[in-house]
């Protein structure tokens, strides 16, 4: 499989309002959007950013997503079921220590991805 680059960095939080204050107010990151139980903050000029979302049970564990040309093909390679996201498809896999790596594509929004 081919990795195109880092996609969003997902941060589980216990309270979205407090997270928005911390990442936007304290760190000064530009909020790109907020909806439901998540908010996306810009990191530099690239489309990917820091995505904070309310996570029940274990807030505080980060996920790193990497952009791939075709997440469904990557999922087939890994033998894991992909799931649909706003921009396309994603598959997540945990390392032996529980750190989660997501492989995501921009098949629905190709103009936002590196392959587009």
Secondary structure, 3 states (H helix, E strand, C coil): CCEEEEEEEEEEECCHHHHHHHHHHHCCCCEEEEECCEEEEECCCCCCEEEEEECCCCCCCEEEEEEECCHHHHHHHHCCCCEEECCEEEEEEECCCCCEEEEECCCCCHHHCCCC
